[in-house]
């Protein structure tokens, strides 16, 4: 896997937000699409990010992204496949696109 290419694709698709926010499905998110409830931000940065409006630096956002790429969970792998094959969506939705269950048209 080309990690640099994946990193760039994820940044383009997800964007990079240095302030925590609620994604469209209501999940606390920061950096490049890091869903905090699924992947708590604690030891990685030496502090906890646990509410809307908390800030991180660009370097911290990249550290979180690199950790997610280097240590993907099952959900991360599913979302990455969606990014690669063009049907990525917020993984916490009930959309068939989010789960990778695309229907043939």
Backbone as numpy.savetxt, mean C-alpha at the origin, in Angstrom:
# Nx Ny Nz CAx CAy CAz Cx Cy Cz
12.25 -10.61 -9.67 11.40 -9.43 -9.67 12.29 -8.19 -9.67
11.96 -7.25 -10.51 12.68 -5.99 -10.57 12.06 -5.04 -9.54
12.70 -4.92 -8.39 12.15 -4.13 -7.28 12.06 -2.64 -7.61
13.02 -2.13 -8.36 12.97 -0.71 -8.73 11.76 -0.42 -9.59
11.50 -1.30 -10.56 10.34 -1.12 -11.44 9.04 -1.24 -10.64
8.97 -2.22 -9.76 7.78 -2.40 -8.92 7.56 -1.17 -8.04
8.63 -0.67 -7.44 8.55 0.50 -6.57 7.98 1.70 -7.35
8.49 1.90 -8.55 8.02 3.02 -9.38 6.55 2.85 -9.76
6.17 1.60 -10.13 4.77 1.34 -10.49 3.85 1.61 -9.32
4.24 1.14 -8.14 3.41 1.35 -6.96 3.29 2.84 -6.63
4.38 3.58 -6.75 4.32 5.02 -6.50 3.39 5.72 -7.48
3.42 5.32 -8.75 2.55 5.93 -9.75 1.10 5.60 -9.45
0.82 4.33 -9.18 -0.56 3.90 -8.97 -1.13 4.40 -7.64
-0.38 4.26 -6.57 -0.87 4.60 -5.24 -0.66 6.07 -4.88
0.37 6.68 -5.46 0.75 8.01 -5.02 1.56 7.88 -3.74
2.06 8.98 -3.25 2.81 8.97 -2.00 2.29 10.11 -1.14
1.74 9.75 0.01 1.20 10.75 0.93 1.98 10.68 2.23
2.52 11.80 2.63 3.35 11.85 3.83 2.54 12.17 5.07
1.25 12.30 4.92 0.35 12.51 6.06 -0.70 11.41 6.03
-0.94 10.78 7.17 -1.89 9.68 7.22 -3.30 10.19 6.92
-4.08 9.33 6.25 -5.42 9.71 5.79 -6.28 8.45 5.70
-7.56 8.64 5.48 -8.46 7.51 5.25 -8.61 7.32 3.75
-8.33 6.10 3.27 -8.50 5.81 1.85 -10.00 5.78 1.53
-10.38 5.66 0.26 -11.80 5.69 -0.10 -12.66 4.63 0.60
-12.04 3.55 1.06 -12.82 2.53 1.76 -12.75 2.70 3.28
-12.15 3.81 3.73 -12.15 4.13 5.15 -11.00 3.54 5.96
-9.95 3.05 5.30 -8.82 2.47 6.01 -7.70 3.50 6.16
-7.15 3.55 7.37 -6.05 4.47 7.65 -4.84 4.07 6.82
-4.29 5.04 6.07 -3.24 4.78 5.08 -2.18 5.87 5.17
-0.94 5.52 4.80 0.15 6.50 4.75 1.20 6.03 3.75
2.04 6.94 3.32 3.13 6.58 2.41 2.61 6.15 1.05
3.15 5.06 0.54 2.74 4.54 -0.76 1.75 3.40 -0.53
0.52 3.77 -0.16 -0.55 2.80 0.00 -0.42 1.86 1.18
0.30 2.22 2.23 0.44 1.36 3.42 -0.83 1.45 4.24
-1.60 0.36 4.27 -2.81 0.29 5.09 -2.37 -0.03 6.51
-2.54 0.93 7.39 -1.98 0.85 8.73 -2.65 -0.22 9.58
-3.96 -0.44 9.42 -4.60 -1.48 10.23 -4.04 -2.85 9.88
-3.78 -3.10 8.61 -3.24 -4.39 8.17 -1.75 -4.51 8.48
-1.03 -3.41 8.40 0.43 -3.39 8.62 0.76 -2.22 9.54
0.60 -2.39 10.84 0.86 -1.28 11.77 2.26 -0.69 11.61
2.33 0.61 11.73 3.62 1.32 11.67 4.03 1.57 13.12
4.92 0.73 13.61 5.40 0.89 14.99 6.91 0.85 15.00
7.50 -0.33 15.11 8.95 -0.48 15.23 9.73 -0.01 14.02
9.11 -0.05 12.84 9.84 0.33 11.63 10.36 1.75 11.68
9.59 2.64 12.28 9.97 4.05 12.30 10.34 4.53 13.70
10.21 3.67 14.68 10.53 4.06 16.05 9.41 4.85 16.72
8.28 4.92 16.07 7.10 5.57 16.65 5.86 4.96 16.00
4.72 5.20 16.59 3.48 4.64 16.08 2.72 5.67 15.26
2.22 5.25 14.12 1.32 6.06 13.29 -0.04 5.40 13.45
-0.98 6.07 14.12 -2.23 5.39 14.44 -3.48 6.26 14.31
-3.33 7.42 13.66 -4.51 8.27 13.47 -4.29 9.20 12.27
-5.35 9.74 11.78 -5.31 10.66 10.64 -4.51 11.90 11.01
-3.72 12.39 10.04 -3.00 13.65 10.20 -1.58 13.52 10.71
-1.12 12.31 11.00 0.26 12.14 11.45 1.17 12.18 10.22
2.37 12.69 10.38 3.27 12.88 9.24 4.51 12.01 9.33
5.01 11.65 8.14 6.29 10.95 8.00 7.10 11.70 6.96
8.39 11.40 6.90 9.25 12.01 5.89 9.22 11.17 4.62
9.75 11.73 3.54 9.87 10.98 2.30 10.73 9.73 2.52
11.81 9.87 3.26 12.69 8.73 3.54 11.94 7.65 4.31
11.10 8.04 5.26 10.32 7.06 6.01 9.29 6.36 5.13
8.67 7.12 4.22 7.71 6.52 3.29 8.40 5.46 2.43
9.61 5.76 1.97 10.34 4.80 1.15 10.78 3.59 1.96
11.11 3.80 3.22 11.47 2.69 4.10 10.28 1.74 4.26
9.09 2.29 4.49 7.89 1.46 4.61 7.63 0.70 3.32
7.74 1.39 2.19 7.51 0.74 0.90 8.52 -0.39 0.67
9.79 -0.12 0.94 10.81 -1.15 0.77 10.55 -2.35 1.67
10.13 -2.10 2.90 9.81 -3.20 3.81 8.63 -4.00 3.29
7.63 -3.33 2.74 6.47 -4.04 2.19 6.87 -4.89 0.99
7.76 -4.38 0.15 8.21 -5.13 -1.02 9.09 -6.31 -0.60
9.96 -6.09 0.37 10.87 -7.15 0.80 10.21 -8.22 1.65
9.11 -7.87 2.32 8.42 -8.81 3.22 6.92 -8.80 2.96
6.50 -9.20 1.77 5.07 -9.10 1.44 4.22 -10.14 2.17
3.03 -9.71 2.58 2.05 -10.63 3.12 1.26 -11.21 1.95
0.38 -12.14 2.22 -0.48 -12.70 1.17 -1.26 -11.58 0.49
-1.82 -10.65 1.28 -2.60 -9.55 0.73 -1.73 -8.65 -0.13
-0.50 -8.38 0.32 0.42 -7.56 -0.48 0.68 -8.20 -1.83
0.94 -9.51 -1.83 1.23 -10.20 -3.09 0.03 -10.12 -4.03
-1.17 -10.24 -3.49 -2.38 -10.16 -4.31 -2.51 -8.76 -4.91
-2.24 -7.74 -4.11 -2.34 -6.37 -4.61 -1.26 -6.08 -5.64
-0.06 -6.59 -5.42 1.03 -6.38 -6.37 0.68 -7.03 -7.71
0.11 -8.25 -7.68 -0.31 -8.88 -8.94 -1.32 -7.99 -9.66
-2.22 -7.38 -8.89 -3.19 -6.48 -9.50 -2.53 -5.29 -10.16
-1.49 -4.76 -9.51 -0.76 -3.64 -10.09 -0.11 -4.06 -11.41
0.52 -5.22 -11.39 1.24 -5.69 -12.57 0.29 -5.96 -13.73
-0.85 -6.58 -13.43 -1.77 -6.98 -14.49 -2.88 -5.97 -14.75
-2.81 -4.81 -14.09 -3.70 -3.71 -14.45 -5.07 -3.74 -13.82
-5.29 -4.54 -12.79 -6.60 -4.50 -12.15 -6.48 -4.19 -10.67
-5.43 -3.47 -10.30 -5.23 -3.12 -8.90 -6.31 -2.18 -8.41
-6.68 -2.38 -7.18 -7.67 -1.54 -6.52 -7.38 -1.63 -5.04
-8.02 -0.80 -4.28 -7.87 -0.89 -2.83 -8.22 -2.32 -2.43
-7.31 -3.05 -1.78 -7.54 -4.46 -1.53 -8.61 -4.73 -0.49
-9.11 -3.71 0.15 -10.10 -3.91 1.20 -11.51 -3.63 0.71
-11.76 -3.81 -0.56 -13.10 -3.63 -1.10 -13.67 -4.97 -1.48
-14.95 -5.02 -1.75 -15.59 -6.25 -2.19 -15.60 -6.35 -3.71
-14.95 -5.44 -4.38 -14.91 -5.43 -5.83 -14.23 -6.67 -6.37
-14.79 -7.30 -7.42 -14.10 -8.42 -8.04 -12.73 -8.03 -8.57
-12.57 -6.76 -8.91 -11.27 -6.30 -9.39 -10.26 -6.31 -8.27
-10.69 -5.96 -7.06 -9.77 -5.92 -5.94 -9.29 -7.32 -5.57
-10.11 -8.32 -5.78 -9.73 -9.69 -5.40 -9.10 -10.44 -6.55
-9.06 -9.82 -7.73 -8.47 -10.50 -8.87 -9.42 -11.43 -9.58
-10.67 -11.43 -9.20 -11.67 -12.30 -9.85 -12.33 -11.57 -11.00
-11.56 -11.33 -12.03 -12.08 -10.60 -13.19 -12.99 -11.50 -14.00
-14.10 -10.94 -14.42 -15.01 -11.67 -15.29 -14.61 -11.42 -16.73
-14.77 -12.45 -17.55 -14.50 -12.26 -18.98 -15.62 -11.45 -19.59
-15.26 -10.48 -20.41 -16.29 -9.65 -21.05 -16.66 -10.24 -22.37
